[in-house]
Amino acid sequence: MKTITVPAPGQVSADAQLLLDQIQKRLGKVPNLYATMGYSANALKGFLDLEANLNKGVFSAKEREAIALVVSEVNGCNYCLAAHTLLAIKHGFTREDTLAIRAARVNDPKLQAILQLARSIAEQKGKANEETLEAFFAAGYQEAALMDLTGLVTARIFTNYVYALTGIPVDFPAAEPLP
C-alpha cells in the first residue's frame, strides 16, 4: 500500500502553499492534517472556506469543538481527537468535560441535544434517530441550526477521513482514551 506522507514545502502547488502560509501566520504552525490536505489546493481551500463560513453560524466556538469531538469519537480519529481536545480546553472545557462530550453525556440539556444529534448523524451516515432530531428542536434549535450542524459534522468527517486514509503523524498531544 502506498504511504502518504506530510508534504514538505515545495511538494504542493503554489496555490496550496499560499493557503498553508496563511495557516502558518494564523496558527504559528501548519498542522500535519492541513499540510496533507495541501496536496490538493482545491480540497484545502474548500475545507477552509467551509469551516470559515460555518464559524459564522449559530453555534459558539465551544459548541463547535464539542461537535468536532463527538464526531471524531464516532469515527475513531486520533488526530482530530487530539487537536480538538486541545482546542476544547482552550475554549474553556476541562479534560473531564472533553471525555463526557466524546461519550455524548453532558449535563447541559442544549449541548446534550447537539451532541446526541451530531453523533446520530455521524453513526447513521446522514440519517438521524427521530427522537434525537425531535430533542434538538425541542431544545430550541431551528432549521438553520440543523443545517449548520450538518455542515459541522460533514467538515469533521472530511478531516477524519483524511487522517484515516493517510495515517499521518499526530502533531498534538494524544487525547486520553475513553474509560
N, C-alpha and C positions, 0 to 999 in steps of 0.2 A: 504494500500500500504506500502511496506517495505520502511523504511527510511534508506538511505545510509549516513553514517557519515564519516568524515575525520578520517582515521585510526591513532591511536597513534603508536609510535614506539613499535615494538613487535607484532603488528597486521598484519604485512606484512612479506613476506618471506625474508630470509637472502639476496637473490639476489636483491630484491627490496630495502631493507634497505641500501645496498651498494650504489645503484643509488641515493637514497634520501640523503645519507650522502654526496655524491659528489655535489649534488644540494645545500645542506646547505653550503658547503665550498665555492662554486662559487657565490652564491647569498646572503649568510648571513642569509637565512631563507629557509624554504621549503614551497612554496605556497600551499594552500589547494588543488588546482587542481592537482598538481604533486603528492602530498601525496595520493590523492584519486586514481589516475592512478596506484599508487603503489600496489593496491590490486592485480594487475597482473604485475609481473616483466617483462613479455614479452611485454605487451602493453606499459608500461613506457619506456622500452629500445627501442622499435620500434619507438615510438614517438620521443624520444630524438635523436636517430640516424637519423631519417628523418629530423628533424629540423637542426641538425648539418650539414648534407650534403647540405640541401637547403641554409644554410647560406653561402655556398661557391659558390652559383650560381651567376647569372647576376645581381640580384637586390641588392641595397645597404640596409643597416640596416634601414634607413629612409623609403625606399620604402617597405620593408618587414613589417614594423609597419603599414604603410598606408593600405597595403593589409589586414593585420590582422583586422584593424578597420572596413574596409568596409564589409568584410565577416561577422564579428561579429555583425555588424549592421543588415545585412540581416537576420541573424539567431536570433536576439534579445538576444544575450548572454551578460547579465550584468556583468558576471565575466570577460570575455575576453575584453569587452569594458573598464572596469575599469583598468585591468592590462595593456592593450596596449595603453590606453590614457596616462598613467604614463610613459610607455616606449617611446612612440612617443615624448612626451615632453622632455624626457631625450636625445633623438636623435636630438633635435633642432626644432621640430614643436611647435607652440603656441597652447594654448587651443582653440582658434578660428580656427586654421588650422585643429585640430582634428575633430571639428564639420563639417567643409567643406569636409574633407576626408570621413567621415561617410556618408555624403549625396552624395558623388561622384561628387562634384562640386568644382574643384580647377582650378586655372589659368594656372598652368604649363601643357602644352599640352601632354608631355610624361607621367607625373603622371596621368593626366586625362584618357589617353588611358589605362593605367594599371588598374586604379580603375573601369572604366566602364566595362572592360572585366572581372575582378575578380567578380564584382557584378553580371554580367550577368551569369557567370558560376555558382555562388552560388544560384542565384534565379532560374535558369533553370536546376538545378541538373546535371551539366556537359555539358549541351548544352550552346551555346553562340549565341547571335544575330550576324548575318553575318556582320552587319555594325560595331559592336564593335570589332570583330575579325579583320576585314579589317583595322580599325583605329589603332589597336595595331601594325599591320605590317607596316602600313604607317608611324607610329611614329618611325620606325627604328628597331623594335624588330624582331628577327629571331625565328626559330622553338625551339631552346634551351630555349629561354626566355618563350615561351609558355609552355614548359614542366615544367620549374621552377615555373611559375605562377600557373599552375595546381597543382603542389605539395604543394605550399604555401596555396592555397585555401583548399586543402584536409586536410592539417595539422590543419588548423584553424577550419574546420568543425568538426574534431575529438574532439578538446577541447571544442567547442561549444556544441557538443552532450553530452560529459561527464558532463558538467555543467547542461544541460537540463534534463538529466536523474537522476542527484543526487541532484541538488539544494543546494549544499554545501555552507557554508558561504563565502561571498566575502571578501577576506582579503587585499583589496586595496581600496583606496578612490573611491567612486562611480563616474562613468562618468556622466557628465551632459547630460540630455536628449536633443535630437534634438528639435529645435524650431518648 
